[in-house]
Amino acid sequence: MVGWVQDVNRSPGIVDVVRRFRRVLPGDPTFGDPLSLAGEGSALAVARVADKFRGDEPGATREIGLGALQVWQAVLERTGRGRGERDVTIVFTDLVGFSSWSLVAGDTATLTLLRKVSQAVEPAVAAGGGHVVKRLGDGIMAVFYRPDQALEAVVAARTALSDVDIDGYTPTMRVGIHTGNPRQIGSDWLGVDVTIAARVMQTGGNGNLMISRNAFDAIHPDTVDALGLAPRPYRRGFFAPKLTGVPEDLKILRLVPQR
């Protein structure tokens, strides 16, 4: 009897029917996939934890469970739970040299890499109290309510990323961190502070950890020391383009390992 139930649960036809049903439910029908961006909330937290025990094996019960969490997440987002006006720390990331690598590696390897990167980076974001707002190709935008936790999460994510390997390729991630008061519209964040965070990341060159002076001053010095980091002033290279869409007096630091 148990074997029959397991066979039914794993039947490709039944799994496909349940997945088709999920497409008409409220919310993101890919909820639970590492590349899904169904927003923050307790439903997503439950899905992340449960996924550690389910693994990647397809099953009808797995899809039914994710469908229920998908609807729960959609309800939470529509009610706007947990949103308000306050300073947040914004993090942007991307992978150095990703476009060149993906052209050679092909679509299958590229999607495999992106999923592995997501599984390496996003648990660190969640553990730090942050959440991923959007995915931008090979990078993400995430927000945190505490700058110390944002920095700790970034360091943990970069460490986890060093274990990712696709046919001998290990990605390198550059990061930009900025603290400000952007405006939240639905599940997105808009405003000049978002632009500043993106520009801070762009100064990261070949995999540097960059932070605005505003964000750095909001972080307790003990946190920086405990992570083994030291600040260095950023100086724009002679041939580097001038940053646009940011205040003239914006100060940027590069965080490097302590000597």
Secondary structure, 3 states (H helix, E strand, C coil): CHHHHHHHHHCHHHHHHHHHHHCCCCCCCCCCCCCCCCCCCHHHHHHHHHHHHHCCCCCHHHHHHHHHHHHHHHHHHHHCCCCCCCCEEEEEEEECCHHHHHHHHCHHHHHHHHHHHHHHHHHHHHHCCCEEEEEECCEEEEEECCHHHHHHHHHHHHHHHCCCCECCECCCEEEEEEEECCEEECCEEECHHHHHHHHHHHCCCCCCEEEEHHHHHCCCHHHHHHCCEEEEECCCCCCCCCCCCCCCCCCEEEEEECC
